[in-house]
Amino acid sequence: MSETEILSVPLDAEMKREADKIFGELGVTTADAVRFFLCAALRAGEHPFDAIAPEYRYNKETIAAMEECRRLAHDPNAKRYASIEELMASLLEEDEDEE
């Protein structure tokens, strides 16, 4: 078993009471919640918060894809599809053209 270390986090007393109440309703302690947060961060290899700016949540390729989606959504000349079936037919047609 690995060595255990203690992490001391200074909190405002009201924040601690509110956190204890919220996490207690979930059946965990505030300390458990902090451990869950750290485990999620380690598992993801990054912070697990969605509230953080996209440039800190996503890699450059994903950000570029999202920007392209936004651009295409506002481009009146972008190809549009009336249904998923129409989209799939177009994709299959493109695959056949490439072969």
Secondary structure, DSSP 8 states (H G I E B T S, - for coil): ------------HHHHHHHHHHHHHTT--HHHHHHHHHHHHHHHTS---SSS-HHHHS-HHHHHHHHHHHHHHT-TTS---SSHHHHHHHHHHHHHHH-
